[in-house]
Amino acid sequence: MADVPVVFHTPGCPFSTKLRLRMRLARLPHRSVRFRDDEDGAAAVRAHHPQGWELSPTVVVGDRYLFNPSLREVREALAGR
């Protein structure tokens, strides 16, 4: 999807706010996208989620979709590309 992780989020979600802050403090480049601002991206998230949800946050690393991941899980996914 992109060279940097894409963090799909819902405004006001404390989990996505916490993850994006941790990524920023760790100086981990990423792109934040609100679900409602990217209909195709939101549809892809729903297609990859087992229950078809737009779970906030969802981080896309390459072709992997991580649902409500920790910073460690994001780093591991980046290392595994």
PyMOL Python script that loads the backbone (N, CA, C, O; Angstrom):
from pymol import cmd

cmd.read_pdbstr("""\
ATOM      1  N   MET A   1       0.826  -1.201   0.000  1.00  0.00           N
ATOM      2  CA  MET A   1       0.000   0.000   0.000  1.00  0.00           C
ATOM      3  C   MET A   1       0.867   1.260   0.000  1.00  0.00           C
ATOM      4  O   MET A   1       0.567   2.228  -0.699  1.00  0.00           O
ATOM      5  N   ALA A   2       1.945   1.239   0.791  1.00  0.00           N
ATOM      6  CA  ALA A   2       2.854   2.381   0.835  1.00  0.00           C
ATOM      7  C   ALA A   2       4.190   1.926   1.402  1.00  0.00           C
ATOM      8  O   ALA A   2       4.311   0.816   1.918  1.00  0.00           O
ATOM      9  N   ASP A   3       5.199   2.800   1.301  1.00  0.00           N
ATOM     10  CA  ASP A   3       6.509   2.474   1.847  1.00  0.00           C
ATOM     11  C   ASP A   3       6.539   2.591   3.366  1.00  0.00           C
ATOM     12  O   ASP A   3       7.363   1.953   4.021  1.00  0.00           O
ATOM     13  N   VAL A   4       5.657   3.392   3.926  1.00  0.00           N
ATOM     14  CA  VAL A   4       5.567   3.550   5.376  1.00  0.00           C
ATOM     15  C   VAL A   4       4.262   2.934   5.854  1.00  0.00           C
ATOM     16  O   VAL A   4       3.309   2.823   5.081  1.00  0.00           O
ATOM     17  N   PRO A   5       4.208   2.528   7.131  1.00  0.00           N
ATOM     18  CA  PRO A   5       2.948   1.982   7.645  1.00  0.00           C
ATOM     19  C   PRO A   5       1.824   3.014   7.534  1.00  0.00           C
ATOM     20  O   PRO A   5       2.036   4.214   7.705  1.00  0.00           O
ATOM     21  N   VAL A   6       0.644   2.519   7.248  1.00  0.00           N
ATOM     22  CA  VAL A   6      -0.545   3.376   7.198  1.00  0.00           C
ATOM     23  C   VAL A   6      -1.404   3.011   8.394  1.00  0.00           C
ATOM     24  O   VAL A   6      -1.756   1.848   8.587  1.00  0.00           O
ATOM     25  N   VAL A   7      -1.738   4.014   9.196  1.00  0.00           N
ATOM     26  CA  VAL A   7      -2.551   3.804  10.385  1.00  0.00           C
ATOM     27  C   VAL A   7      -3.955   4.314  10.095  1.00  0.00           C
ATOM     28  O   VAL A   7      -4.180   5.522  10.006  1.00  0.00           O
ATOM     29  N   PHE A   8      -4.894   3.394   9.949  1.00  0.00           N
ATOM     30  CA  PHE A   8      -6.294   3.775   9.787  1.00  0.00           C
ATOM     31  C   PHE A   8      -6.882   3.962  11.174  1.00  0.00           C
ATOM     32  O   PHE A   8      -6.679   3.132  12.061  1.00  0.00           O
ATOM     33  N   HIS A   9      -7.607   5.050  11.358  1.00  0.00           N
ATOM     34  CA  HIS A   9      -8.144   5.335  12.685  1.00  0.00           C
ATOM     35  C   HIS A   9      -9.484   6.049  12.606  1.00  0.00           C
ATOM     36  O   HIS A   9      -9.891   6.568  11.566  1.00  0.00           O
ATOM     37  N   THR A  10     -10.143   6.050  13.747  1.00  0.00           N
ATOM     38  CA  THR A  10     -11.399   6.782  13.923  1.00  0.00           C
ATOM     39  C   THR A  10     -11.100   7.949  14.855  1.00  0.00           C
ATOM     40  O   THR A  10     -10.476   7.741  15.895  1.00  0.00           O
ATOM     41  N   PRO A  11     -11.518   9.163  14.526  1.00  0.00           N
ATOM     42  CA  PRO A  11     -11.264  10.303  15.406  1.00  0.00           C
ATOM     43  C   PRO A  11     -11.807  10.025  16.815  1.00  0.00           C
ATOM     44  O   PRO A  11     -12.916   9.521  16.990  1.00  0.00           O
ATOM     45  N   GLY A  12     -10.995  10.370  17.796  1.00  0.00           N
ATOM     46  CA  GLY A  12     -11.408  10.199  19.184  1.00  0.00           C
ATOM     47  C   GLY A  12     -11.120   8.828  19.770  1.00  0.00           C
ATOM     48  O   GLY A  12     -11.368   8.601  20.954  1.00  0.00           O
ATOM     49  N   CYS A  13     -10.604   7.916  18.970  1.00  0.00           N
ATOM     50  CA  CYS A  13     -10.287   6.576  19.464  1.00  0.00           C
ATOM     51  C   CYS A  13      -9.029   6.658  20.332  1.00  0.00           C
ATOM     52  O   CYS A  13      -7.965   7.029  19.836  1.00  0.00           O
ATOM     53  N   PRO A  14      -9.136   6.318  21.624  1.00  0.00           N
ATOM     54  CA  PRO A  14      -7.958   6.422  22.491  1.00  0.00           C
ATOM     55  C   PRO A  14      -6.850   5.438  22.117  1.00  0.00           C
ATOM     56  O   PRO A  14      -5.672   5.727  22.325  1.00  0.00           O
ATOM     57  N   PHE A  15      -7.215   4.286  21.572  1.00  0.00           N
ATOM     58  CA  PHE A  15      -6.213   3.291  21.201  1.00  0.00           C
ATOM     59  C   PHE A  15      -5.371   3.762  20.012  1.00  0.00           C
ATOM     60  O   PHE A  15      -4.153   3.586  19.994  1.00  0.00           O
ATOM     61  N   SER A  16      -6.036   4.363  19.023  1.00  0.00           N
ATOM     62  CA  SER A  16      -5.277   4.860  17.871  1.00  0.00           C
ATOM     63  C   SER A  16      -4.457   6.088  18.252  1.00  0.00           C
ATOM     64  O   SER A  16      -3.344   6.268  17.757  1.00  0.00           O
ATOM     65  N   THR A  17      -4.993   6.926  19.118  1.00  0.00           N
ATOM     66  CA  THR A  17      -4.243   8.100  19.575  1.00  0.00           C
ATOM     67  C   THR A  17      -2.973   7.659  20.283  1.00  0.00           C
ATOM     68  O   THR A  17      -1.901   8.214  20.045  1.00  0.00           O
ATOM     69  N   LYS A  18      -3.090   6.668  21.146  1.00  0.00           N
ATOM     70  CA  LYS A  18      -1.934   6.154  21.897  1.00  0.00           C
ATOM     71  C   LYS A  18      -0.893   5.548  20.958  1.00  0.00           C
ATOM     72  O   LYS A  18       0.299   5.820  21.101  1.00  0.00           O
ATOM     73  N   LEU A  19      -1.329   4.731  20.000  1.00  0.00           N
ATOM     74  CA  LEU A  19      -0.392   4.106  19.074  1.00  0.00           C
ATOM     75  C   LEU A  19       0.300   5.145  18.204  1.00  0.00           C
ATOM     76  O   LEU A  19       1.518   5.093  18.028  1.00  0.00           O
ATOM     77  N   ARG A  20      -0.463   6.090  17.658  1.00  0.00           N
ATOM     78  CA  ARG A  20       0.152   7.107  16.798  1.00  0.00           C
ATOM     79  C   ARG A  20       1.145   7.961  17.577  1.00  0.00           C
ATOM     80  O   ARG A  20       2.181   8.350  17.037  1.00  0.00           O
ATOM     81  N   LEU A  21       0.843   8.258  18.839  1.00  0.00           N
ATOM     82  CA  LEU A  21       1.773   9.010  19.677  1.00  0.00           C
ATOM     83  C   LEU A  21       3.048   8.204  19.916  1.00  0.00           C
ATOM     84  O   LEU A  21       4.151   8.744  19.832  1.00  0.00           O
ATOM     85  N   ARG A  22       2.899   6.921  20.211  1.00  0.00           N
ATOM     86  CA  ARG A  22       4.077   6.077  20.431  1.00  0.00           C
ATOM     87  C   ARG A  22       4.922   5.971  19.162  1.00  0.00           C
ATOM     88  O   ARG A  22       6.151   5.973  19.230  1.00  0.00           O
ATOM     89  N   MET A  23       4.269   5.879  18.016  1.00  0.00           N
ATOM     90  CA  MET A  23       5.008   5.811  16.755  1.00  0.00           C
ATOM     91  C   MET A  23       5.763   7.117  16.514  1.00  0.00           C
ATOM     92  O   MET A  23       6.908   7.106  16.063  1.00  0.00           O
ATOM     93  N   ARG A  24       5.117   8.232  16.818  1.00  0.00           N
ATOM     94  CA  ARG A  24       5.761   9.532  16.649  1.00  0.00           C
ATOM     95  C   ARG A  24       6.964   9.665  17.587  1.00  0.00           C
ATOM     96  O   ARG A  24       8.036  10.099  17.165  1.00  0.00           O
ATOM     97  N   LEU A  25       6.784   9.290  18.868  1.00  0.00           N
ATOM     98  CA  LEU A  25       7.878   9.387  19.832  1.00  0.00           C
ATOM     99  C   LEU A  25       9.036   8.459  19.470  1.00  0.00           C
ATOM    100  O   LEU A  25      10.193   8.766  19.754  1.00  0.00           O
ATOM    101  N   ALA A  26       8.724   7.328  18.846  1.00  0.00           N
ATOM    102  CA  ALA A  26       9.756   6.384  18.411  1.00  0.00           C
ATOM    103  C   ALA A  26      10.363   6.795  17.070  1.00  0.00           C
ATOM    104  O   ALA A  26      11.251   6.125  16.542  1.00  0.00           O
ATOM    105  N   ARG A  27       9.866   7.911  16.530  1.00  0.00           N
ATOM    106  CA  ARG A  27      10.318   8.415  15.228  1.00  0.00           C
ATOM    107  C   ARG A  27      10.143   7.375  14.128  1.00  0.00           C
ATOM    108  O   ARG A  27      10.991   7.215  13.251  1.00  0.00           O
ATOM    109  N   LEU A  28       9.026   6.682  14.204  1.00  0.00           N
ATOM    110  CA  LEU A  28       8.684   5.677  13.208  1.00  0.00           C
ATOM    111  C   LEU A  28       7.792   6.342  12.167  1.00  0.00           C
ATOM    112  O   LEU A  28       6.642   6.667  12.464  1.00  0.00           O
ATOM    113  N   PRO A  29       8.296   6.550  10.956  1.00  0.00           N
ATOM    114  CA  PRO A  29       7.489   7.214   9.932  1.00  0.00           C
ATOM    115  C   PRO A  29       6.206   6.419   9.668  1.00  0.00           C
ATOM    116  O   PRO A  29       6.219   5.190   9.601  1.00  0.00           O
ATOM    117  N   HIS A  30       5.128   7.136   9.524  1.00  0.00           N
ATOM    118  CA  HIS A  30       3.841   6.514   9.219  1.00  0.00           C
ATOM    119  C   HIS A  30       2.913   7.563   8.618  1.00  0.00           C
ATOM    120  O   HIS A  30       3.192   8.762   8.638  1.00  0.00           O
ATOM    121  N   ARG A  31       1.821   7.077   8.093  1.00  0.00           N
ATOM    122  CA  ARG A  31       0.803   7.969   7.536  1.00  0.00           C
ATOM    123  C   ARG A  31      -0.509   7.646   8.234  1.00  0.00           C
ATOM    124  O   ARG A  31      -0.932   6.490   8.255  1.00  0.00           O
ATOM    125  N   SER A  32      -1.151   8.648   8.800  1.00  0.00           N
ATOM    126  CA  SER A  32      -2.434   8.470   9.477  1.00  0.00           C
ATOM    127  C   SER A  32      -3.573   8.798   8.525  1.00  0.00           C
ATOM    128  O   SER A  32      -3.559   9.824   7.845  1.00  0.00           O
ATOM    129  N   VAL A  33      -4.559   7.910   8.490  1.00  0.00           N
ATOM    130  CA  VAL A  33      -5.704   8.093   7.597  1.00  0.00           C
ATOM    131  C   VAL A  33      -6.986   7.798   8.372  1.00  0.00           C
ATOM    132  O   VAL A  33      -7.123   6.737   8.982  1.00  0.00           O
ATOM    133  N   ARG A  34      -7.919   8.742   8.342  1.00  0.00           N
ATOM    134  CA  ARG A  34      -9.225   8.472   8.942  1.00  0.00           C
ATOM    135  C   ARG A  34     -10.005   7.569   7.999  1.00  0.00           C
ATOM    136  O   ARG A  34      -9.961   7.743   6.781  1.00  0.00           O
ATOM    137  N   PHE A  35     -10.716   6.605   8.566  1.00  0.00           N
ATOM    138  CA  PHE A  35     -11.491   5.679   7.740  1.00  0.00           C
ATOM    139  C   PHE A  35     -12.377   6.417   6.744  1.00  0.00           C
ATOM    140  O   PHE A  35     -12.434   6.045   5.572  1.00  0.00           O
ATOM    141  N   ARG A  36     -13.064   7.453   7.197  1.00  0.00           N
ATOM    142  CA  ARG A  36     -14.022   8.134   6.322  1.00  0.00           C
ATOM    143  C   ARG A  36     -13.365   8.947   5.212  1.00  0.00           C
ATOM    144  O   ARG A  36     -14.038   9.393   4.283  1.00  0.00           O
ATOM    145  N   ASP A  37     -12.039   9.142   5.310  1.00  0.00           N
ATOM    146  CA  ASP A  37     -11.333   9.895   4.272  1.00  0.00           C
ATOM    147  C   ASP A  37     -10.782   9.010   3.156  1.00  0.00           C
ATOM    148  O   ASP A  37     -10.299   9.520   2.146  1.00  0.00           O
ATOM    149  N   ASP A  38     -10.851   7.702   3.327  1.00  0.00           N
ATOM    150  CA  ASP A  38     -10.315   6.782   2.320  1.00  0.00           C
ATOM    151  C   ASP A  38     -11.255   5.583   2.207  1.00  0.00           C
ATOM    152  O   ASP A  38     -11.069   4.572   2.886  1.00  0.00           O
ATOM    153  N   GLU A  39     -12.249   5.701   1.360  1.00  0.00           N
ATOM    154  CA  GLU A  39     -13.256   4.649   1.223  1.00  0.00           C
ATOM    155  C   GLU A  39     -12.653   3.332   0.751  1.00  0.00           C
ATOM    156  O   GLU A  39     -13.043   2.270   1.236  1.00  0.00           O
ATOM    157  N   ASP A  40     -11.706   3.382  -0.188  1.00  0.00           N
ATOM    158  CA  ASP A  40     -11.072   2.153  -0.679  1.00  0.00           C
ATOM    159  C   ASP A  40     -10.237   1.496   0.422  1.00  0.00           C
ATOM    160  O   ASP A  40     -10.267   0.277   0.590  1.00  0.00           O
ATOM    161  N   GLY A  41      -9.501   2.304   1.160  1.00  0.00           N
ATOM    162  CA  GLY A  41      -8.704   1.772   2.262  1.00  0.00           C
ATOM    163  C   GLY A  41      -9.577   1.162   3.340  1.00  0.00           C
ATOM    164  O   GLY A  41      -9.263   0.093   3.863  1.00  0.00           O
ATOM    165  N   ALA A  42     -10.682   1.837   3.681  1.00  0.00           N
ATOM    166  CA  ALA A  42     -11.611   1.310   4.684  1.00  0.00           C
ATOM    167  C   ALA A  42     -12.226  -0.002   4.212  1.00  0.00           C
ATOM    168  O   ALA A  42     -12.411  -0.923   5.008  1.00  0.00           O
ATOM    169  N   ALA A  43     -12.541  -0.091   2.936  1.00  0.00           N
ATOM    170  CA  ALA A  43     -13.095  -1.337   2.390  1.00  0.00           C
ATOM    171  C   ALA A  43     -12.065  -2.463   2.470  1.00  0.00           C
ATOM    172  O   ALA A  43     -12.420  -3.607   2.755  1.00  0.00           O
ATOM    173  N   ALA A  44     -10.800  -2.150   2.223  1.00  0.00           N
ATOM    174  CA  ALA A  44      -9.744  -3.159   2.315  1.00  0.00           C
ATOM    175  C   ALA A  44      -9.583  -3.635   3.763  1.00  0.00           C
ATOM    176  O   ALA A  44      -9.381  -4.824   4.009  1.00  0.00           O
ATOM    177  N   VAL A  45      -9.671  -2.708   4.714  1.00  0.00           N
ATOM    178  CA  VAL A  45      -9.586  -3.082   6.128  1.00  0.00           C
ATOM    179  C   VAL A  45     -10.734  -4.028   6.473  1.00  0.00           C
ATOM    180  O   VAL A  45     -10.515  -5.068   7.093  1.00  0.00           O
ATOM    181  N   ARG A  46     -11.943  -3.675   6.078  1.00  0.00           N
ATOM    182  CA  ARG A  46     -13.104  -4.542   6.353  1.00  0.00           C
ATOM    183  C   ARG A  46     -12.929  -5.911   5.711  1.00  0.00           C
ATOM    184  O   ARG A  46     -13.297  -6.924   6.305  1.00  0.00           O
ATOM    185  N   ALA A  47     -12.373  -5.950   4.508  1.00  0.00           N
ATOM    186  CA  ALA A  47     -12.190  -7.222   3.791  1.00  0.00           C
ATOM    187  C   ALA A  47     -11.172  -8.119   4.495  1.00  0.00           C
ATOM    188  O   ALA A  47     -11.270  -9.343   4.404  1.00  0.00           O
ATOM    189  N   HIS A  48     -10.196  -7.534   5.194  1.00  0.00           N
ATOM    190  CA  HIS A  48      -9.167  -8.330   5.859  1.00  0.00           C
ATOM    191  C   HIS A  48      -9.520  -8.677   7.306  1.00  0.00           C
ATOM    192  O   HIS A  48      -8.933  -9.597   7.875  1.00  0.00           O
ATOM    193  N   HIS A  49     -10.454  -7.968   7.899  1.00  0.00           N
ATOM    194  CA  HIS A  49     -10.820  -8.244   9.287  1.00  0.00           C
ATOM    195  C   HIS A  49     -11.753  -9.450   9.343  1.00  0.00           C
ATOM    196  O   HIS A  49     -12.684  -9.536   8.542  1.00  0.00           O
ATOM    197  N   PRO A  50     -11.529 -10.385  10.268  1.00  0.00           N
ATOM    198  CA  PRO A  50     -12.351 -11.600  10.333  1.00  0.00           C
ATOM    199  C   PRO A  50     -13.858 -11.337  10.456  1.00  0.00           C
ATOM    200  O   PRO A  50     -14.658 -12.095   9.907  1.00  0.00           O
ATOM    201  N   GLN A  51     -14.252 -10.282  11.163  1.00  0.00           N
ATOM    202  CA  GLN A  51     -15.674  -9.957  11.300  1.00  0.00           C
ATOM    203  C   GLN A  51     -16.126  -8.837  10.365  1.00  0.00           C
ATOM    204  O   GLN A  51     -17.282  -8.416  10.414  1.00  0.00           O
ATOM    205  N   GLY A  52     -15.226  -8.355   9.520  1.00  0.00           N
ATOM    206  CA  GLY A  52     -15.578  -7.303   8.575  1.00  0.00           C
ATOM    207  C   GLY A  52     -15.675  -5.919   9.180  1.00  0.00           C
ATOM    208  O   GLY A  52     -16.398  -5.068   8.662  1.00  0.00           O
ATOM    209  N   TRP A  53     -14.964  -5.679  10.265  1.00  0.00           N
ATOM    210  CA  TRP A  53     -15.029  -4.400  10.971  1.00  0.00           C
ATOM    211  C   TRP A  53     -13.972  -3.421  10.484  1.00  0.00           C
ATOM    212  O   TRP A  53     -12.957  -3.804   9.902  1.00  0.00           O
ATOM    213  N   GLU A  54     -14.240  -2.154  10.738  1.00  0.00           N
ATOM    214  CA  GLU A  54     -13.247  -1.086  10.607  1.00  0.00           C
ATOM    215  C   GLU A  54     -12.702  -0.872  12.009  1.00  0.00           C
ATOM    216  O   GLU A  54     -13.151   0.028  12.719  1.00  0.00           O
ATOM    217  N   LEU A  55     -11.751  -1.681  12.408  1.00  0.00           N
ATOM    218  CA  LEU A  55     -11.216  -1.627  13.761  1.00  0.00           C
ATOM    219  C   LEU A  55     -10.144  -0.559  13.847  1.00  0.00           C
ATOM    220  O   LEU A  55      -9.207  -0.538  13.050  1.00  0.00           O
ATOM    221  N   SER A  56     -10.289   0.332  14.824  1.00  0.00           N
ATOM    222  CA  SER A  56      -9.356   1.435  15.005  1.00  0.00           C
ATOM    223  C   SER A  56      -8.484   1.166  16.220  1.00  0.00           C
ATOM    224  O   SER A  56      -9.002   0.951  17.316  1.00  0.00           O
ATOM    225  N   PRO A  57      -7.165   1.175  16.043  1.00  0.00           N
ATOM    226  CA  PRO A  57      -6.432   1.392  14.815  1.00  0.00           C
ATOM    227  C   PRO A  57      -6.167   0.086  14.058  1.00  0.00           C
ATOM    228  O   PRO A  57      -6.060  -0.990  14.646  1.00  0.00           O
ATOM    229  N   THR A  58      -6.068   0.220  12.761  1.00  0.00           N
ATOM    230  CA  THR A  58      -5.580  -0.849  11.908  1.00  0.00           C
ATOM    231  C   THR A  58      -4.352  -0.308  11.200  1.00  0.00           C
ATOM    232  O   THR A  58      -4.395   0.763  10.595  1.00  0.00           O
ATOM    233  N   VAL A  59      -3.256  -1.055  11.278  1.00  0.00           N
ATOM    234  CA  VAL A  59      -2.007  -0.623  10.657  1.00  0.00           C
ATOM    235  C   VAL A  59      -1.728  -1.550   9.483  1.00  0.00           C
ATOM    236  O   VAL A  59      -1.750  -2.774   9.616  1.00  0.00           O
ATOM    237  N   VAL A  60      -1.464  -0.942   8.330  1.00  0.00           N
ATOM    238  CA  VAL A  60      -1.144  -1.710   7.131  1.00  0.00           C
ATOM    239  C   VAL A  60       0.355  -1.568   6.875  1.00  0.00           C
ATOM    240  O   VAL A  60       0.872  -0.469   6.679  1.00  0.00           O
ATOM    241  N   VAL A  61       1.037  -2.721   6.882  1.00  0.00           N
ATOM    242  CA  VAL A  61       2.470  -2.772   6.599  1.00  0.00           C
ATOM    243  C   VAL A  61       2.625  -3.700   5.403  1.00  0.00           C
ATOM    244  O   VAL A  61       2.477  -4.917   5.520  1.00  0.00           O
ATOM    245  N   GLY A  62       2.925  -3.111   4.260  1.00  0.00           N
ATOM    246  CA  GLY A  62       2.993  -3.913   3.037  1.00  0.00           C
ATOM    247  C   GLY A  62       1.625  -4.502   2.741  1.00  0.00           C
ATOM    248  O   GLY A  62       0.666  -3.770   2.496  1.00  0.00           O
ATOM    249  N   ASP A  63       1.536  -5.835   2.764  1.00  0.00           N
ATOM    250  CA  ASP A  63       0.239  -6.482   2.535  1.00  0.00           C
ATOM    251  C   ASP A  63      -0.332  -7.074   3.817  1.00  0.00           C
ATOM    252  O   ASP A  63      -1.307  -7.825   3.773  1.00  0.00           O
ATOM    253  N   ARG A  64       0.271  -6.739   4.964  1.00  0.00           N
ATOM    254  CA  ARG A  64      -0.216  -7.230   6.263  1.00  0.00           C
ATOM    255  C   ARG A  64      -1.112  -6.196   6.917  1.00  0.00           C
ATOM    256  O   ARG A  64      -0.830  -4.998   6.885  1.00  0.00           O
ATOM    257  N   TYR A  65      -2.202  -6.675   7.515  1.00  0.00           N
ATOM    258  CA  TYR A  65      -3.139  -5.826   8.241  1.00  0.00           C
ATOM    259  C   TYR A  65      -3.052  -6.205   9.709  1.00  0.00           C
ATOM    260  O   TYR A  65      -3.327  -7.346  10.080  1.00  0.00           O
ATOM    261  N   LEU A  66      -2.668  -5.248  10.544  1.00  0.00           N
ATOM    262  CA  LEU A  66      -2.516  -5.469  11.975  1.00  0.00           C
ATOM    263  C   LEU A  66      -3.641  -4.735  12.688  1.00  0.00           C
ATOM    264  O   LEU A  66      -3.769  -3.517  12.558  1.00  0.00           O
ATOM    265  N   PHE A  67      -4.456  -5.465  13.440  1.00  0.00           N
ATOM    266  CA  PHE A  67      -5.608  -4.876  14.109  1.00  0.00           C
ATOM    267  C   PHE A  67      -5.277  -4.591  15.566  1.00  0.00           C
ATOM    268  O   PHE A  67      -4.952  -5.498  16.332  1.00  0.00           O
ATOM    269  N   ASN A  68      -5.365  -3.316  15.935  1.00  0.00           N
ATOM    270  CA  ASN A  68      -5.057  -2.829  17.273  1.00  0.00           C
ATOM    271  C   ASN A  68      -3.691  -3.344  17.744  1.00  0.00           C
ATOM    272  O   ASN A  68      -3.588  -3.938  18.817  1.00  0.00           O
ATOM    273  N   PRO A  69      -2.646  -3.118  16.942  1.00  0.00           N
ATOM    274  CA  PRO A  69      -1.331  -3.657  17.293  1.00  0.00           C
ATOM    275  C   PRO A  69      -0.608  -2.786  18.314  1.00  0.00           C
ATOM    276  O   PRO A  69      -0.951  -1.623  18.527  1.00  0.00           O
ATOM    277  N   SER A  70       0.394  -3.383  18.931  1.00  0.00           N
ATOM    278  CA  SER A  70       1.308  -2.620  19.777  1.00  0.00           C
ATOM    279  C   SER A  70       2.405  -2.047  18.879  1.00  0.00           C
ATOM    280  O   SER A  70       2.532  -2.434  17.717  1.00  0.00           O
ATOM    281  N   LEU A  71       3.182  -1.135  19.420  1.00  0.00           N
ATOM    282  CA  LEU A  71       4.310  -0.585  18.674  1.00  0.00           C
ATOM    283  C   LEU A  71       5.287  -1.709  18.324  1.00  0.00           C
ATOM    284  O   LEU A  71       5.868  -1.723  17.239  1.00  0.00           O
ATOM    285  N   ARG A  72       5.455  -2.624  19.229  1.00  0.00           N
ATOM    286  CA  ARG A  72       6.348  -3.761  18.992  1.00  0.00           C
ATOM    287  C   ARG A  72       5.888  -4.592  17.793  1.00  0.00           C
ATOM    288  O   ARG A  72       6.706  -4.986  16.961  1.00  0.00           O
ATOM    289  N   GLU A  73       4.602  -4.857  17.703  1.00  0.00           N
ATOM    290  CA  GLU A  73       4.059  -5.635  16.582  1.00  0.00           C
ATOM    291  C   GLU A  73       4.269  -4.902  15.253  1.00  0.00           C
ATOM    292  O   GLU A  73       4.555  -5.531  14.235  1.00  0.00           O
ATOM    293  N   VAL A  74       4.129  -3.589  15.265  1.00  0.00           N
ATOM    294  CA  VAL A  74       4.354  -2.808  14.046  1.00  0.00           C
ATOM    295  C   VAL A  74       5.822  -2.904  13.647  1.00  0.00           C
ATOM    296  O   VAL A  74       6.140  -3.107  12.475  1.00  0.00           O
ATOM    297  N   ARG A  75       6.712  -2.759  14.620  1.00  0.00           N
ATOM    298  CA  ARG A  75       8.155  -2.854  14.320  1.00  0.00           C
ATOM    299  C   ARG A  75       8.510  -4.241  13.777  1.00  0.00           C
ATOM    300  O   ARG A  75       9.287  -4.357  12.829  1.00  0.00           O
ATOM    301  N   GLU A  76       7.944  -5.284  14.373  1.00  0.00           N
ATOM    302  CA  GLU A  76       8.218  -6.646  13.917  1.00  0.00           C
ATOM    303  C   GLU A  76       7.719  -6.850  12.479  1.00  0.00           C
ATOM    304  O   GLU A  76       8.381  -7.506  11.675  1.00  0.00           O
ATOM    305  N   ALA A  77       6.558  -6.287  12.167  1.00  0.00           N
ATOM    306  CA  ALA A  77       6.025  -6.397  10.814  1.00  0.00           C
ATOM    307  C   ALA A  77       6.926  -5.668   9.826  1.00  0.00           C
ATOM    308  O   ALA A  77       7.150  -6.147   8.714  1.00  0.00           O
ATOM    309  N   LEU A  78       7.439  -4.515  10.226  1.00  0.00           N
ATOM    310  CA  LEU A  78       8.358  -3.761   9.369  1.00  0.00           C
ATOM    311  C   LEU A  78       9.660  -4.526   9.147  1.00  0.00           C
ATOM    312  O   LEU A  78      10.202  -4.535   8.042  1.00  0.00           O
ATOM    313  N   ALA A  79      10.154  -5.162  10.196  1.00  0.00           N
ATOM    314  CA  ALA A  79      11.390  -5.922  10.086  1.00  0.00           C
ATOM    315  C   ALA A  79      11.218  -7.156   9.208  1.00  0.00           C
ATOM    316  O   ALA A  79      12.173  -7.616   8.583  1.00  0.00           O
ATOM    317  N   GLY A  80      10.013  -7.684   9.163  1.00  0.00           N
ATOM    318  CA  GLY A  80       9.745  -8.895   8.399  1.00  0.00           C
ATOM    319  C   GLY A  80       9.440  -8.675   6.934  1.00  0.00           C
ATOM    320  O   GLY A  80       9.204  -9.635   6.202  1.00  0.00           O
ATOM    321  N   ARG A  81       9.441  -7.423   6.491  1.00  0.00           N
ATOM    322  CA  ARG A  81       9.134  -7.165   5.076  1.00  0.00           C
ATOM    323  C   ARG A  81      10.244  -7.583   4.178  1.00  0.00           C
ATOM    324  O   ARG A  81      10.143  -7.433   2.960  1.00  0.00           O
TER     325      ARG A  81
END
""", "prot")
cmd.dss("prot")
cmd.show_as("cartoon", "prot")
cmd.util.cbc("prot")
cmd.orient("prot")
